[in-house]
Amino acid sequence: MKIVHIADTHLGLAGFSSIDPESGMNLREKKIYDNFLESMKIIVGQRPDAVVHAGDLFDRVKPRTHAYITVLSALDMLEEADIPLILISGNHSMPKTRYTPSPFKVLEYHKAKVHCAYRYKYEIEDIDDTTFHLIPNMLKASDYRDAFNEIEIARNTANVMVTHGLATTLRDYRLRTVAEHEIDSTMLSEDFSYIALGHFHGQKQVAENAWYSGSIEYCTYNEINDKKGGLIVNTESGEAIPLELPNTPMIDLGRIDCNTLTPSEITEKIQSVIDRLKDPGDSLCQIRLENILREKIRNINRDEMAEIKNRVFNLRIASDTIEPVKRGFETEDPSSVDYVDEFRKFVKIQGLEGALEEEIISTGSNIFKNVIDKHREAD
Ligand SMILES: [Mn+2]
């Protein structure tokens, strides 16, 4: 059968300071809801036999009301098209106490065909010619192995495992988030025709039969180089084809070497990079300032910068600062330095014997005065 695999939708994620003027909602939050519902239209248009969501549907354990409304609207679409939804809880949906009910309990009241695994145990769901083995977010790392050991491979159907965690083959990508659990490579068994993974936000194949669909949105700037979207999967063959879904674009604006640039030249450069963008107002952008002194960052005109930032949805300025060269003078402008006095101070801290110190100061000062006078004559 044909499924669409998505994950990590993080509904309810908000950020930045822009507000949607019509609804008063945080604009980032609203765009994520809107893109999710647009994505559902595209997914339903694919006429899959089921939709599989591999965890982190909501951004938090107690979702915002509008996050619920969005999911219930998506369930309306699936119900109308008679497409079942299979989903598991991810680490972002894990109640911290046993008294907090799971947000997935609410979804079970909808008339759509929804099967949610969120009870910290292995669950199984048969749809047509495919058996779905669901391992949701567990309390302890060892629980995954125990759940996995409970799996009995069905003989007459295709077997699909759905789980949420970091595959050990991606160890370098450790996300260091709450309750991040590792899926060791023996769990990526060939007994499954397909393994639908969630947690890692980039679209990535980690074994012949195992994929992270990736998130639909760029949730953080660390994901700037990730591929996003969903996957169309044939559960018999395990073949997965990327499905592009609408999101808020995240654009890497590259780097600017600031070594020889003045603060206003830096803002001009950023400005000209943004001028070339097709749709800056809808884009999350990052630019990197290289070889820049902290002091130079402080001297960037705030009003100019605010104007630039207003033109894009969000601008992240990453900087590789360099330490300033130690200066011997007390004032900043070299033309206003009293070189004779600076020289005298310099000699005084060398700890020289009295007469020698006197002689060096007077000889040196005379040389400085001569040089300064000559410069004045030459203007
Ligand atoms: Mn996630």
Residues whose N, C-alpha, C, O or C-beta is under 5 A from the ligand:
A	BS01	MN	D8 D56 H199
